Amino acid sequence: MNAAVRAGVSFWPIDARGLVAQAPLGDATRQSPGGIGMFNGGLAGTAMTNFQRSQDTLYALAKDTGGTAMFGTGIELRREQADYKPSNIAMGIGDNIAGDSAAERPFDVSRKMYGMFGELQVPFSKGLEATGSLRYDHYSDFGGTLNPRASLVWNASAQSVFKLLYGRAFRPPTIFETHSNGTYAPSGNRNLKPVTLDMLELALNQRSSRGTWGASVFGYQQTHLVQTTPDPAAPSLLAYINQASKDRSWGTQLTGEFQITQQWAIQSHYTFQRHTTESGHDPNIAQAPRHQLYAEVKWHATSNWSAGLRGLYVAGRERAANDPRPDPKNYLVAGLSAERRNIFDRVDLGLLVNNLFNTIYTYPSGSATVLPYDIPAPGRLWYLSLVVHL
């Protein structure tokens, strides 16, 4: 999934318990966020917990009105604008200390977008439900894209839920990818197509009085990934293009949350993924970790005091086939959090420490010449928060 995250894909809902076509992070009414938050275990777990609670409410409302089949539809209108104003130095104005290469130019570009969706949930029998939805989005600069998703959910018992899920996602080209003039970034390409992702998943969720756990297997395919290549019009510069090859991957994920005592709890998730040989030579794909293990221990000392200790282990990152450097090293990084609620009336105090033990590790770079030693990760970081409830 890391390759998808690096590509900035906006994922559409495919994960479902039954009433709504819930995708990894959202429903069909809106695009879900891209970026590294997509596969953050805590974020995804919170989203799913909130969704399951709202689902129970929706189910009760549907029963009260005499049925359980539900249909929803809606539209969305949006305008996006990028007003890029480089400095005079970047444009070669004034003393031109940047030299002859300073030829950056400003641009002010906007585009309009509208979307419409429909979603239907139908129970076939007791405990067996199907959800299907379809969304169409149209952008004024590159055209339209159609994204279906579907789920079949079997509530085998009050504790066990099986899901078969399919969904399609897309990421539109950014305005910078289409309009950059190529001085300090790759040249824009107004013919870029949106990145698309098709995903299929089989999942099991199990609940008990002390916690929950889940297991899933998944496979996905990405097409039209955006990459940089020498500009045909100026080979010394780079340009954005869509890849001709496809990224195919499969994997499995295990998740769990267990209430040890009234004060102590632990949650964890492990993800394994492997890309096929058809995934091309994009360095971001090879750099995606094969193994990711996250665990967090939470302590609720009192109703006002809480703390947590977490750790993330990342392993199995590789280089692109044409990169002579050794593979990136595995790493383990820890973090600490503490919170005191109502330290004063309506005032909460929080402490967050990232990279608790000041571990030295790096994020892989895509170039052995420009960034031969990769990108160093931040060391220990301290954050202090003060929240006032008005």
N, C-alpha and C positions, 0 to 999 in steps of 0.2 A: 504493500500500500504506500510505502514511502515514495516510490516513483510517482504515484498519482498525486501525492501531496506536493512534491516538488513541482509537478506540472501545474499546480494551482487549480485542480479540477473542482468545480462546484457539484457536489453530489446530490442527487435527487433521492427521495425516500424509497426504500424497498423493504425495510425490516418491519414486520408487523406482528402483533398479537391477534388482531382480528377486526377491530372496529375501524381503524384508519390505516392507510398504507404508510406505515412509519418507516422511513429510511434510516440509514446510519445516523443522521442528525437533522431530522426535520420531516415535515409532511409536504404534500403536493402544493400547498398554498404558496410556497416561496422556495427560493433557492437556499440550500444550506451552505454554511460558510466553507470556504476552502482553507488551505494553509495547515500549519502543524496542529492546530486544535482539533482537526478532523478525527485523528485517531489517538487522542489523549484519553486514557482509560477513565480518569475521573470525570472528564467532561461528558464522554459518551454515556457513562453509567448514570450520571445525574439526569441527562436528557431522557434516557430510557425509563428511569424510575418515575420521573414526572409524567411521562407519556402513559405509563401503565396506570397510574393513579387517575389521570384524566379519562382513560379508556373506561375504567369501571364506572365513572360518573356518566359517561355517554351511554353506556349499556343500560344503566338503570333508567335514564331518561327515555331511551328507545322502548324499553319494556312498558313504561308508564303510558306511552302514547299508542300502544297496541301493536308494535312490531319491532323487528330488529334490523331489517334491511335499511340501509341509509345511503343517500346520494348527496354529493356536494359539488358545487361548481363555483367558479369565480374568475375574475380578471385582475390583471395588474398592469399599471402604466408607470413608466420610469424614464427619466432623462439623465444621461451621464455626460459629464463635461470634464475635459482636461485642459487647464490653462497653464502652459509650460513657459516659464520666463527665466531663461538662463542668465547668468551674470554677464556684465560687459566683458570681463576677461575671457569667458567661454566663447563669446561671440567675436572676439578679436577687436573690441572697441577700446579706444584709449591707448595705453602704453603697449597693449598686446604682448604682455609678458609670457603668454602661453605659446607664442610662436605661430608659425604658419598654419599649424593644425587647428587653430581656434576658428572654427567656422560653424559653431552651433547656432541654430536659429530657433526663435520662439514659435510656438503654435498654440492656437486656441480652437479646440475641436470638440464637438458635442455629437451625441447620437441619441436617438429615441428607441425605446423598447416597449413592446406590449406582450403580455402573456395571458393565456387562458387555460383553464384546467377543468377536468371533470373526474370524479372519483366515486366509485360504487363499492359497497360492502354488502355481501349476501351470505347468510348462513345456509348451508346445505342440510345440515342435521345438527343434533346436539353436540357441541364441541368442535364442529368442523365449519370453518368460515373461509371465504375467499374475498380478496380485495383486489380491484383493478383500477388503475388510474392512467390518465393520459394528459400530458401538458404540451402546449405549443408555445414557443417563444419566437418573436420576430424582432430582429435588430435592423435599424435603418442602414447600417454599413455593410453587413455581410449576408443578410437574409434570415431565413427561419430554420428552426430545428424542432423536431418532434421527439418527445421522450416518454416512453411507456414504462410502467412498472406493475408488478403483480405479486401477490402473495397467497399462499395456501397455508392456513394455520389450523392445527389440530390440538385442542386442549384435551389431552389424553386423561388427565385427572386434575384435581385442584392444585397439584404440585408440579405436573409435567406438561410442557408445551413444546410441540414440534412445529418447525416453520420451514417452508420451501419458498425462497424469495428470488425475484428477478427484478432488475432495474437498470435503467440507462441514465447516465449523467453527461453533462457537457460543461465546457468552459469556453466562453466566447473570447476571441482575441482581445487583448487590452488595447486601448487607444494608443498607448506608447508603442506597442508591438506593430501597429499599423502605420504610425505617423512619425516615428523617430527618423531624424535625418542622418544618423549614422556617424556622427562625429565622436561622441564619447560612449555610444551604445550602438548595438547592431542597427542597420538600416531597417526602417519600417517596411512592411509588406501588406498592401491593402487587399491582397488576394488570399490572405490566411483564412483557413477554415477553422471552425471550433473544434477543440479537442473533445473526443467522445469516449465514454467508458461504458461497457456492458458488463454486468456482474451477476453471478448466480451463486446462491448460498443455501446451504442446508444447516439448520441450527436446532439445538435442544436446550431448553431452559428448565432448570429444576429448582423448586423452592421448598424450604422447610422452615420450621419455627426458629431456627438459629441462623439462617442465611440463605443465600442463593448461589448457584453455579451454572455455568453454561459451556457448551462446546459447539463449535461450528467448523465446517469446511467450506471453502469458497474458491471461486475461480473468476478471473476477470480479463478483459481485453481492452486495451486503449489504442485508439487510432488518431492520426493527425496530430501527434505530439509536436509541440513547437520546439525547434532547435535552431542554433546559429551555424552558419556556414559562410565561407568566403563569398562576398558579393560579386556576382558575375560582371556588374558594371564597374566595380573597383575592387580587384582581388585583394588589395591590402586591407580592405575593410570587411566587416562581417554584416550579415543580413539574417533576418528571421525567415524561416521556411517551415512547412509542415513535413514531418518525417514520412518517408514512403513505407518504412517498416512498421509493424505493430508490436506492441508490448503485451505479452501474454504471461499470466502468472497464476499460481494456485497456492493454497496454504490452509492453515488451520489456526483457530484461536480458542483458548481456554480462559474462562473468567470465573472469579469466585469472590464472595464476600461472606465473612463468618463472624458472628457475634460471640466472642469467647466468653465474656462476662458482661454484666451490665455496664461496666466502665471501659472494657477493652474490646476492640474489633480489628479485624484485618481484612484487607481486600487486595486482590492480585489479578493480573492477567498476563498471559504468555501468547505470543504470536510467532508463527513460523510461516515463511513464504519463500517460494522459489520461482524464478523466472525461466521461461522456456528458451530454447536456442533461437526462436523466431523473434526475440525481442530486440534485435538490432544492436547498434553500437553506441547508443546514448549512454554517456558515463553516469548519468543520474540513476539509470536502471541498475547497473552493476553495484552502485554504492548503496542501494537499499539494503538495510540489515536483513539477514536471513533469520536471526533470532532477536526477539525483544521480550524481556521479562521485567515486569513492574510489580512492586509490592509496597504496601503502606500499612503501618500499624497506627491505630488511632486510640487515644486515651482521653476519656471524658471524666476528669477527676471529680468535678461537681457540675452543677447546671451552668456555672459561669466560666469554669476553667476547662480548657481542652488543649491537646497537643498531638502532634503526629510526626512520625519518622518514616521517610519513604526512600526507595532506592530504584534505580533503573539500570539494567544491564543490557548492553547492545553488543551483538557479535555477528560475525559472518558478512562484513562489508567487503566488497571486492573492487578492483579497478577495471576500467574498460580494457578490452583486449589489446588496444594499441597504446596503453599507458605502461611505461617501463617500471614505475615505482612499485614497491611492495604494497600489499593490501593494507588498508587502515587497521590499526590495532583495535581490539575489543576494549570496552571500558565499562566501569561501574561508577555511577555518580549518585550521591545521596543528598537528601534535603531534610530540613526541619521546619516545623511550623508550630506556633503557639498562639492562643487567643484568650484574652480575659474580657468577657462581656460585662457590661454595666460596671466598669471600673469607677465611673461616676454615673450619675443619672443620665441614661440614654447615650452613654459614651462607651464604645468598645475599643480595645487596644489589641493590636495584632503584631506578630513578629514572623517573618519568613526568611529562611536562609537557604539559598540555592548553592549547590556544589559545596556541601558542608565541609568536606575534608580537602578542599582545594585540589581536586583531582585534575591532572593535566591530560587533556584529550583534545582531539581535533575533529572538525567536520571535513569530509573529503572535498577537494577542489577538482574541477573538471579539466585543469590544465597542468601538465607537468613542467611547463616553462614559465607561465605567468605566476602561478602559486605552487611552487614545487613542494612546499612543506605543509600544504593544506591550510585550513582556516582555523586558528586556535579558538577554542571555546572559552567563555569567560570563566574566571576563577570564582572564589567564594564571593557571593553577593548577599548583602543584608538589606532587608526591606522592613520598615516600621510603618504601620498604618494606624490612623486614628479615625474612627467612624462615629459621626454624630447623628443620631436619629432624631429628626425634627418632629 
